[in-house]
């Protein structure tokens, strides 16, 4: 891996005086104030991620709780609750969870086909196990065909909320609510 970085640095230094100066400063341990790479998120310079104190997964779970009462709904015992009451609660939780997921991820169908439609893929496409899963065997041929059972999901973005609380509270998903 180091050789690739070294080659990129060498080529970058040859191509640009500014890049050369930044490499020289980096090797000397000098930080350049007003460095354009810090202002430009599309630059090739990698900015280290600041430890926010808790994972994005916990922050997403806390957001689902705060906005949709997701954890309350899942953790609630349904033993003494009628199906009609569960259904009414589920509709509300469903709508609010859907809103959170849309805002954070813009989830869309992975395949531009409806469930039940026929889909034909090249053998190369069919080998992508991240995008396609087959319930039957694949015959050695130039294409693979079948009926779509599920059209998959893909996130158009990932914009989870950022934690801004204290280190001691990083695992808290919802506060205790006290009526006074």
N, CA, C and O of each residue as an XYZ file, in Angstrom:
720
protein
N       0.826     -1.188      0.000
C       0.000      0.000      0.000
C       0.864      1.243      0.000
O       0.524      2.219     -0.670
N       1.988      1.244      0.739
C       2.858      2.401      0.823
C       3.446      2.777     -0.518
O       3.652      3.958     -0.797
N       3.722      1.774     -1.362
C       4.299      2.059     -2.671
C       3.325      2.829     -3.542
O       3.735      3.709     -4.299
N       2.039      2.511     -3.445
C       1.026      3.218     -4.228
C       0.952      4.674     -3.791
O       0.885      5.573     -4.629
N       0.964      4.910     -2.490
C       0.943      6.281     -1.972
C       2.187      7.021     -2.420
O       2.117      8.186     -2.813
N       3.334      6.342     -2.362
C       4.591      6.977     -2.766
C       4.558      7.359     -4.245
O       5.002      8.446     -4.615
N       4.040      6.480     -5.082
C       3.953      6.778     -6.517
C       3.001      7.935     -6.762
O       3.301      8.825     -7.558
N       1.840      7.934     -6.080
C       0.903      9.047     -6.219
C       1.538     10.357     -5.767
O       1.374     11.389     -6.418
N       2.259     10.313     -4.656
C       2.922     11.521     -4.156
C       3.968     11.994     -5.151
O       4.058     13.189     -5.435
N       4.759     11.073     -5.684
C       5.787     11.415     -6.655
C       5.171     12.076     -7.889
O       5.627     13.131     -8.329
N       4.129     11.447     -8.444
C       3.472     11.995     -9.637
C       2.804     13.334     -9.325
O       2.863     14.265    -10.129
N       2.173     13.427     -8.164
C       1.535     14.684     -7.773
C       2.543     15.795     -7.601
O       2.283     16.931     -7.997
N       3.705     15.486     -7.010
C       4.749     16.492     -6.814
C       5.319     16.958     -8.142
O       5.653     18.133     -8.294
N       5.433     16.052     -9.104
C       5.925     16.435    -10.424
C       4.929     17.311    -11.172
O       5.317     18.202    -11.928
N       3.647     17.051    -10.956
C       2.604     17.742    -11.723
C       2.227     19.100    -11.150
O       1.744     19.955    -11.891
N       2.430     19.327     -9.853
C       1.926     20.551     -9.242
C       2.869     21.057     -8.159
O       3.281     20.309     -7.273
N       3.204     22.352     -8.250
C       4.048     22.953     -7.211
C       3.338     22.951     -5.864
O       3.952     22.703     -4.826
N       2.031     23.233     -5.892
C       1.264     23.273     -4.645
C       1.268     21.898     -3.964
O       1.484     21.796     -2.757
N       1.026     20.845     -4.751
C       1.046     19.492     -4.205
C       2.434     19.161     -3.672
O       2.572     18.566     -2.603
N       3.452     19.547     -4.419
C       4.825     19.325     -3.983
C       5.092     20.002     -2.633
O       5.696     19.407     -1.741
N       4.633     21.257     -2.494
C       4.832     21.994     -1.241
C       4.086     21.329     -0.089
O       4.600     21.254      1.027
N       2.867     20.843     -0.359
C       2.099     20.171      0.693
C       2.778     18.880      1.126
O       2.813     18.568      2.317
N       3.321     18.123      0.167
C       4.024     16.886      0.504
C       5.261     17.209      1.339
O       5.547     16.541      2.333
N       5.990     18.245      0.916
C       7.184     18.654      1.659
C       6.815     19.052      3.087
O       7.505     18.676      4.034
N       5.709     19.824      3.247
C       5.254     20.222      4.578
C       4.833     19.012      5.405
O       5.136     18.926      6.595
N       4.135     18.081      4.766
C       3.688     16.884      5.484
C       4.879     16.062      5.968
O       4.867     15.547      7.086
N       5.894     15.941      5.141
C       7.093     15.193      5.539
C       7.844     15.891      6.668
O       8.504     15.247      7.484
N       7.731     17.220      6.700
C       8.385     17.987      7.764
C       7.510     18.089      9.005
O       7.956     18.587     10.039
N       6.258     17.619      8.912
C       5.344     17.689     10.049
C       4.737     19.061     10.243
O       4.326     19.409     11.349
N       4.678     19.842      9.177
C       4.143     21.200      9.243
C       2.726     21.210      8.691
O       2.457     20.622      7.644
N       1.812     21.885      9.405
C       0.437     22.056      8.938
C       0.328     23.412      8.268
O       0.766     24.423      8.817
N      -0.253     23.432      7.087
C      -0.389     24.694      6.356
C      -1.752     25.299      6.645
O      -2.775     24.676      6.361
N      -1.784     26.498      7.202
C      -3.026     27.222      7.441
C      -3.612     27.622      6.097
O      -2.882     27.981      5.173
N      -4.953     27.558      5.990
C      -5.612     27.969      4.756
C      -5.423     26.983      3.624
O      -5.633     27.329      2.461
N      -5.029     25.757      3.942
C      -4.844     24.724      2.939
C      -6.169     24.475      2.227
O      -7.183     24.212      2.873
N      -6.163     24.556      0.905
C      -7.394     24.390      0.139
C      -8.011     23.016      0.339
O      -9.233     22.881      0.272
N      -7.195     21.991      0.583
C      -7.746     20.644      0.725
C      -8.658     20.541      1.934
O      -9.576     19.722      1.933
N      -8.437     21.343      2.963
C      -9.304     21.317      4.139
C     -10.651     21.934      3.834
O     -11.656     21.596      4.459
N     -10.669     22.851      2.862
C     -11.916     23.519      2.498
C     -12.675     22.762      1.425
O     -13.885     22.933      1.279
N     -11.970     21.923      0.673
C     -12.564     21.240     -0.461
C     -12.755     19.762     -0.149
O     -11.786     19.003     -0.179
N     -13.982     19.330      0.151
C     -14.204     17.927      0.492
C     -13.969     16.983     -0.675
O     -13.847     15.776     -0.466
N     -13.900     17.502     -1.913
C     -13.684     16.656     -3.071
C     -12.211     16.452     -3.369
O     -11.873     15.746     -4.319
N     -11.318     17.054     -2.577
C      -9.887     16.902     -2.831
C      -9.455     15.490     -2.493
O     -10.179     14.748     -1.830
N      -8.262     15.121     -2.958
C      -7.739     13.776     -2.714
C      -7.188     13.606     -1.305
O      -6.875     12.488     -0.896
N      -7.066     14.700     -0.560
C      -6.528     14.631      0.786
C      -7.569     14.039      1.724
O      -8.727     14.456      1.722
N      -7.152     13.067      2.524
C      -8.062     12.410      3.461
C      -8.012     13.143      4.793
O      -6.941     13.320      5.374
N      -9.177     13.566      5.270
C      -9.277     14.213      6.574
C      -9.659     13.152      7.584
O     -10.652     12.452      7.391
N      -8.885     13.014      8.668
C      -9.226     11.985      9.644
C     -10.588     12.238     10.277
O     -10.958     13.380     10.549
N     -11.324     11.164     10.504
C     -12.651     11.267     11.102
C     -12.516     11.486     12.605
O     -11.771     10.781     13.286
N     -13.238     12.462     13.099
C     -13.211     12.750     14.526
C     -14.142     11.772     15.231
O     -15.275     11.572     14.793
N     -13.677     11.161     16.314
C     -14.497     10.217     17.069
C     -15.640     10.978     17.719
O     -15.425     11.814     18.597
N     -16.848     10.685     17.284
C     -18.028     11.388     17.768
C     -18.499     10.864     19.114
O     -19.390     11.465     19.714
N     -17.938      9.767     19.615
C     -18.309      9.270     20.925
C     -19.292      8.131     20.897
O     -19.332      7.333     21.834
N     -20.078      8.030     19.864
C     -20.967      6.875     19.750
C     -21.182      6.569     18.285
O     -21.053      7.438     17.423
N     -21.509      5.337     18.023
C     -21.619      4.893     16.638
C     -22.833      5.516     15.950
O     -23.806      5.910     16.592
N     -22.741      5.589     14.634
C     -23.862      6.086     13.841
C     -25.066      5.164     13.981
O     -26.209      5.613     13.889
N     -24.816      3.875     14.204
C     -25.915      2.925     14.382
C     -26.729      3.273     15.625
O     -27.959      3.257     15.583
N     -26.050      3.588     16.733
C     -26.768      3.973     17.952
C     -27.503      5.295     17.759
O     -28.614      5.463     18.260
N     -26.900      6.221     17.046
C     -27.565      7.506     16.814
C     -28.807      7.317     15.946
O     -29.828      7.964     16.176
N     -28.728      6.436     14.952
C     -29.902      6.141     14.132
C     -30.993      5.484     14.976
O     -32.167      5.832     14.850
N     -30.615      4.540     15.832
C     -31.592      3.891     16.710
C     -32.239      4.907     17.645
O     -33.449      4.862     17.868
N     -31.445      5.819     18.190
C     -31.987      6.871     19.063
C     -32.935      7.782     18.285
O     -33.951      8.223     18.823
N     -32.612      8.065     17.031
C     -33.489      8.898     16.198
C     -34.804      8.182     15.922
O     -35.869      8.797     15.979
N     -34.738      6.891     15.625
C     -35.972      6.120     15.412
C     -36.827      6.091     16.674
O     -38.055      6.123     16.591
N     -36.189      6.029     17.839
C     -36.940      6.067     19.094
C     -37.562      7.448     19.308
O     -38.747      7.570     19.617
N     -36.741      8.479     19.138
C     -37.202      9.854     19.408
C     -38.352     10.252     18.483
O     -39.324     10.865     18.925
N     -38.241      9.905     17.211
C     -39.226     10.367     16.233
C     -40.349      9.382     15.966
O     -41.416      9.784     15.502
N     -40.136      8.092     16.250
C     -41.150      7.093     15.903
C     -41.515      6.151     17.044
O     -42.384      5.295     16.881
N     -40.860      6.297     18.201
C     -41.087      5.410     19.349
C     -40.854      3.951     18.974
O     -41.542      3.052     19.457
N     -39.860      3.734     18.095
C     -39.550      2.415     17.566
C     -39.194      1.408     18.658
O     -39.749      0.309     18.685
N     -38.293      1.761     19.544
C     -37.870      0.826     20.602
C     -39.037      0.524     21.532
O     -39.232     -0.624     21.931
N     -39.816      1.549     21.881
C     -40.994      1.326     22.726
C     -41.910      0.286     22.092
O     -42.393     -0.624     22.766
N     -42.144      0.431     20.793
C     -43.036     -0.479     20.081
C     -42.478     -1.906     20.068
O     -43.218     -2.857     20.319
N     -41.197     -2.065     19.782
C     -40.581     -3.389     19.687
C     -40.457     -4.055     21.058
O     -40.673     -5.261     21.181
N     -40.116     -3.288     22.077
C     -39.896     -3.844     23.415
C     -41.191     -4.065     24.198
O     -41.181     -4.774     25.205
N     -42.286     -3.486     23.764
C     -43.571     -3.618     24.450
C     -44.077     -5.055     24.339
O     -44.058     -5.640     23.256
N     -44.518     -5.611     25.433
C     -45.136     -6.937     25.404
C     -46.517     -6.807     24.760
O     -47.301     -5.929     25.121
N     -46.798     -7.673     23.823
C     -48.075     -7.632     23.112
C     -49.065     -8.663     23.634
O     -50.133     -8.853     23.052
N     -48.716     -9.330     24.729
C     -49.543    -10.409     25.253
C     -50.967     -9.972     25.586
O     -51.912    -10.696     25.273
N     -51.144     -8.824     26.203
C     -52.469     -8.392     26.653
C     -53.031     -7.252     25.815
O     -53.888     -6.503     26.283
N     -52.555     -7.114     24.580
C     -53.023     -6.035     23.711
C     -53.720     -6.660     22.510
O     -53.216     -7.611     21.913
N     -54.883     -6.117     22.161
C     -55.647     -6.670     21.041
C     -54.927     -6.424     19.713
O     -54.132     -5.493     19.579
N     -55.225     -7.276     18.749
C     -54.631     -7.124     17.421
C     -54.988     -5.773     16.806
O     -54.168     -5.182     16.102
N     -56.166     -5.290     17.054
C     -56.593     -3.994     16.516
C     -55.742     -2.862     17.097
O     -55.347     -1.945     16.377
N     -55.461     -2.933     18.411
C     -54.623     -1.902     19.037
C     -53.175     -1.982     18.548
O     -52.525     -0.956     18.349
N     -52.671     -3.216     18.353
C     -51.314     -3.385     17.815
C     -51.262     -2.811     16.399
O     -50.313     -2.115     16.038
N     -52.275     -3.102     15.613
C     -52.317     -2.595     14.236
C     -52.360     -1.078     14.180
O     -51.696     -0.471     13.339
N     -53.129     -0.459     15.062
C     -53.217      1.007     15.094
C     -51.870      1.617     15.481
O     -51.441      2.612     14.898
N     -51.211      1.014     16.466
C     -49.896      1.510     16.881
C     -48.867      1.280     15.776
O     -48.026      2.140     15.517
N     -48.938      0.129     15.134
C     -47.974     -0.202     14.080
C     -48.060      0.793     12.926
O     -47.030      1.163     12.363
N     -49.250      1.227     12.565
C     -49.411      2.179     11.457
C     -48.675      3.483     11.756
O     -47.991      4.022     10.886
N     -48.807      3.978     12.953
C     -48.152      5.221     13.336
C     -46.630      5.057     13.368
O     -45.901      5.897     12.840
N     -46.156      3.975     13.989
C     -44.713      3.713     14.062
C     -44.159      3.511     12.655
O     -43.089      4.025     12.330
N     -44.871      2.779     11.832
C     -44.459      2.535     10.454
C     -44.276      3.846      9.690
O     -43.243      4.050      9.053
N     -45.257      4.723      9.746
C     -45.195      5.991      9.013
C     -44.021      6.850      9.475
O     -43.315      7.433      8.652
N     -43.812      6.928     10.789
C     -42.729      7.768     11.309
C     -41.353      7.155     11.047
O     -40.407      7.882     10.747
N     -41.226      5.825     11.156
C     -39.955      5.168     10.816
C     -39.634      5.366      9.332
O     -38.487      5.620      8.966
N     -40.645      5.249      8.496
C     -40.457      5.458      7.061
C     -39.940      6.861      6.776
O     -39.081      7.051      5.915
N     -40.463      7.835      7.497
C     -40.011      9.219      7.336
C     -38.541      9.387      7.721
O     -37.790     10.072      7.025
N     -38.128      8.763      8.830
C     -36.722      8.834      9.267
C     -35.816      8.182      8.232
O     -34.787      8.752      7.869
N     -36.183      6.991      7.751
C     -35.362      6.296      6.768
C     -35.261      7.075      5.461
O     -34.201      7.116      4.837
N     -36.349      7.682      5.058
C     -36.327      8.483      3.825
C     -35.398      9.682      3.982
O     -34.616      9.985      3.080
N     -35.480     10.356      5.110
C     -34.640     11.533      5.348
C     -33.162     11.161      5.421
O     -32.318     11.874      4.879
N     -32.846     10.066      6.076
C     -31.447      9.684      6.283
C     -30.832      8.922      5.108
O     -29.632      9.041      4.863
N     -31.636      8.139      4.376
C     -31.062      7.238      3.376
C     -31.656      7.335      1.976
O     -31.025      6.876      1.024
N     -32.825      7.906      1.815
C     -33.502      7.938      0.508
C     -33.469      6.549     -0.137
O     -32.881      6.365     -1.203
N     -34.095      5.591      0.509
C     -34.070      4.196      0.069
C     -34.971      4.022     -1.157
O     -36.121      4.462     -1.177
N     -34.411      3.368     -2.176
C     -35.127      3.123     -3.420
C     -34.980      1.645     -3.801
O     -34.142      0.931     -3.250
N     -35.802      1.206     -4.745
C     -35.707     -0.152     -5.257
C     -34.388     -0.324     -6.001
O     -33.984      0.552     -6.766
N     -33.720     -1.446     -5.778
C     -32.438     -1.704     -6.434
C     -32.624     -2.038     -7.911
O     -31.832     -1.614     -8.752
N     -33.653     -2.785     -8.221
C     -33.917     -3.166     -9.610
C     -35.116     -2.382    -10.128
O     -36.091     -2.165     -9.409
N     -35.030     -1.973    -11.352
C     -36.114     -1.207    -11.962
C     -37.150     -2.157    -12.573
O     -37.524     -2.029    -13.738
N     -37.600     -3.111    -11.755
C     -38.608     -4.094    -12.170
C     -39.576     -4.313    -11.017
O     -39.251     -4.067     -9.856
N     -40.755     -4.774    -11.356
C     -41.763     -5.091    -10.344
C     -41.620     -6.543     -9.910
O     -41.163     -7.388    -10.679
N     -42.010     -6.824     -8.680
C     -42.026     -8.200     -8.214
C     -42.980     -8.996     -9.093
O     -44.087     -8.545     -9.386
N     -42.549    -10.178     -9.512
C     -43.334    -11.019    -10.417
C     -42.915    -10.874    -11.870
O     -43.248    -11.732    -12.687
N     -42.182     -9.799    -12.223
C     -41.697     -9.612    -13.587
C     -40.529    -10.552    -13.862
O     -39.865    -11.027    -12.941
N     -40.294    -10.809    -15.131
C     -39.155    -11.619    -15.548
C     -37.926    -10.720    -15.644
O     -38.025     -9.561    -16.047
N     -36.763    -11.263    -15.268
C     -35.508    -10.510    -15.324
C     -34.443    -11.398    -15.955
O     -34.268    -12.551    -15.560
N     -33.733    -10.847    -16.943
C     -32.644    -11.560    -17.593
C     -31.357    -10.802    -17.356
O     -31.277     -9.598    -17.600
N     -30.343    -11.519    -16.876
C     -29.044    -10.919    -16.559
C     -27.945    -11.633    -17.312
O     -28.069    -12.814    -17.638
N     -26.863    -10.914    -17.591
C     -25.671    -11.578    -18.130
C     -25.071    -12.398    -16.998
O     -25.379    -12.166    -15.829
N     -24.230    -13.339    -17.334
C     -23.605    -14.185    -16.309
C     -22.740    -13.330    -15.394
O     -22.638    -13.617    -14.201
N     -22.110    -12.277    -15.934
C     -21.280    -11.380    -15.127
C     -22.132    -10.642    -14.096
O     -21.744    -10.540    -12.933
N     -23.289    -10.128    -14.512
C     -24.190     -9.446    -13.575
C     -24.688    -10.416    -12.504
O     -24.743    -10.075    -11.323
N     -25.047    -11.617    -12.926
C     -25.603    -12.606    -12.009
C     -24.593    -13.029    -10.943
O     -24.991    -13.487     -9.872
N     -23.311    -12.887    -11.212
C     -22.274    -13.271    -10.243
C     -22.119    -12.250     -9.125
O     -21.420    -12.515     -8.147
N     -22.751    -11.097     -9.247
C     -22.666    -10.082     -8.194
C     -23.638    -10.456     -7.082
O     -24.825    -10.137     -7.155
N     -23.131    -11.135     -6.051
C     -23.968    -11.632     -4.950
C     -24.441    -10.512     -4.033
O     -25.333    -10.736     -3.215
N     -23.882     -9.334     -4.140
C     -24.372     -8.202     -3.364
C     -25.681     -7.691     -3.945
O     -26.563     -7.254     -3.206
N     -25.808     -7.743     -5.258
C     -26.992     -7.214     -5.932
C     -28.039     -8.280     -6.275
O     -29.223     -7.963     -6.387
N     -27.624     -9.522     -6.441
C     -28.553    -10.560     -6.880
C     -28.401    -11.821     -6.041
O     -27.291    -12.268     -5.752
N     -29.545    -12.384     -5.656
C     -29.590    -13.647     -4.918
C     -30.557    -14.552     -5.664
O     -31.660    -14.138     -6.020
N     -30.141    -15.779     -5.895
C     -30.974    -16.716     -6.641
C     -31.458    -17.828     -5.733
O     -30.682    -18.387     -4.957
N     -32.741    -18.152     -5.828
C     -33.297    -19.212     -4.998
C     -33.163    -20.568     -5.665
O     -33.257    -21.595     -4.992
N     -32.948    -20.595     -6.965
C     -32.727    -21.848     -7.691
C     -31.301    -21.884     -8.196
O     -30.529    -20.952     -7.969
N     -30.958    -22.935     -8.866
C     -29.602    -23.053     -9.399
C     -29.415    -22.194    -10.635
O     -30.382    -21.843    -11.311
N     -28.172    -21.858    -10.925
C     -27.838    -21.103    -12.127
C     -27.244    -22.082    -13.125
O     -26.287    -22.794    -12.821
N     -27.827    -22.110    -14.333
C     -27.318    -22.980    -15.395
C     -26.174    -22.259    -16.094
O     -26.202    -21.039    -16.259
N     -25.191    -23.010    -16.493
C     -24.071    -22.432    -17.237
C     -24.586    -22.024    -18.612
O     -24.829    -22.869    -19.474
N     -24.748    -20.729    -18.802
C     -25.244    -20.184    -20.056
C     -24.720    -18.759    -20.138
O     -24.035    -18.305    -19.222
N     -25.019    -18.061    -21.191
C     -24.554    -16.678    -21.311
C     -25.457    -15.700    -20.566
O     -25.064    -14.566    -20.293
N     -26.677    -16.147    -20.237
C     -27.603    -15.292    -19.478
C     -28.280    -16.118    -18.395
O     -28.286    -17.348    -18.432
N     -28.855    -15.397    -17.421
C     -29.613    -16.018    -16.350
C     -30.965    -15.325    -16.322
O     -31.031    -14.096    -16.317
N     -32.038    -16.094    -16.303
C     -33.384    -15.524    -16.278
C     -34.171    -16.079    -15.114
O     -33.907    -17.182    -14.636
N     -35.133    -15.311    -14.666
C     -36.010    -15.776    -13.610
C     -37.046    -14.719    -13.274
O     -37.044    -13.630    -13.846
N     -37.941    -15.050    -12.333
C     -38.957    -14.115    -11.881
C     -38.469    -13.396    -10.632
O     -37.898    -14.012     -9.732
N     -38.695    -12.098    -10.586
C     -38.260    -11.291     -9.455
C     -39.208    -11.540     -8.283
O     -40.414    -11.320     -8.394
N     -38.659    -11.998     -7.167
C     -39.427    -12.229     -5.949
C     -39.375    -10.979     -5.070
O     -40.352    -10.633     -4.406
N     -38.224    -10.309     -5.074
C     -38.046     -9.065     -4.309
C     -37.113     -8.173     -5.119
O     -36.080     -8.638     -5.600
N     -37.461     -6.905     -5.274
C     -36.673     -6.018     -6.138
C     -35.497     -5.361     -5.433
O     -34.831     -4.513     -6.028
N     -35.216     -5.727     -4.173
C     -34.039     -5.221     -3.473
C     -34.174     -3.770     -3.056
O     -35.125     -3.084     -3.431
N     -33.214     -3.317     -2.280
C     -33.189     -1.931     -1.805
C     -31.784     -1.366     -1.938
O     -30.797     -2.088     -1.797
N     -31.702     -0.082     -2.209
C     -30.423      0.618     -2.253
C     -30.614      2.002     -1.637
O     -31.624      2.665     -1.876
N     -29.646      2.424     -0.852
C     -29.689      3.769     -0.269
C     -29.098      4.750     -1.274
O     -28.044      4.492     -1.856
N     -29.769      5.858     -1.472
C     -29.266      6.898     -2.360
C     -28.274      7.809     -1.640
O     -27.495      8.521     -2.274
N     -28.313      7.776     -0.306
C     -27.378      8.561      0.501
C     -27.309      7.937      1.888
O     -28.092      7.043      2.210
N     -26.388      8.400      2.698
C     -26.292      7.973      4.086
C     -25.984      9.222      4.896
O     -24.844      9.685      4.948
N     -27.003      9.746      5.516
C     -26.866     10.992      6.260
C     -27.465     10.796      7.648
O     -28.542     11.307      7.955
N     -26.753     10.053      8.471
C     -27.259      9.794      9.812
C     -26.958     10.980     10.721
O     -25.982     11.698     10.500
N     -27.778     11.189     11.730
C     -27.541     12.297     12.669
C     -26.212     12.115     13.394
O     -25.732     10.991     13.546
N     -25.630     13.198     13.830
C     -24.357     13.168     14.563
C     -24.604     13.339     16.051
O     -25.416     14.167     16.461
N     -23.903     12.556     16.854
C     -23.993     12.614     18.311
C     -23.287     13.857     18.818
O     -22.196     14.189     18.356
N     -23.900     14.536     19.756
C     -23.267     15.725     20.340
C     -23.323     15.708     21.856
O     -23.118     16.738     22.499
N     -23.598     14.548     22.431
C     -23.726     14.444     23.884
C     -22.413     14.116     24.575
O     -21.350     14.080     23.955
N     -22.516     13.878     25.879
C     -21.356     13.570     26.714
C     -20.935     12.119     26.533
O     -21.757     11.260     26.216
N     -19.661     11.854     26.735
C     -19.098     10.506     26.600
C     -19.817      9.497     27.498
O     -20.050      8.361     27.087
N     -20.166      9.903     28.710
C     -20.849      9.011     29.654
C     -22.243      8.608     29.177
O     -22.790      7.605     29.634
N     -22.814      9.383     28.264
C     -24.180      9.130     27.801
C     -24.246      8.501     26.415
O     -25.329      8.408     25.836
N     -23.124      8.071     25.878
C     -23.101      7.624     24.488
C     -23.959      6.388     24.205
O     -24.324      6.152     23.053
N     -24.288      5.601     25.224
C     -25.127      4.420     25.006
C     -26.598      4.668     25.345
O     -27.425      3.768     25.199
N     -26.926      5.871     25.793
C     -28.324      6.200     26.118
C     -29.081      6.428     24.804
O     -28.684      7.255     23.984
N     -30.170      5.687     24.620
C     -30.971      5.797     23.401
C     -32.199      6.697     23.592
O     -32.689      7.298     22.635
N     -32.686      6.785     24.817
C     -33.837      7.635     25.118
C     -33.765      8.004     26.604
O     -33.406      7.171     27.436
N     -34.106      9.249     26.933
C     -34.043      9.665     28.322
C     -35.206      9.103     29.130
O     -36.218      8.677     28.574
N     -35.048      9.108     30.426
C     -36.157      8.789     31.334
C     -37.090      9.995     31.296
O     -36.642     11.134     31.426
N     -38.366      9.750     31.121
C     -39.351     10.838     31.092
C     -40.053     10.884     32.445
O     -40.608      9.886     32.904
N     -40.021     12.045     33.071
C     -40.614     12.218     34.405
C     -41.630     13.333     34.323
O     -41.310     14.445     33.903
N     -42.851     13.040     34.723
C     -43.886     14.085     34.762
C     -43.856     14.714     36.132
O     -43.854     14.007     37.140
N     -43.833     16.053     36.187
C     -43.842     16.724     37.491
C     -44.994     17.690     37.587
O     -45.164     18.348     38.614
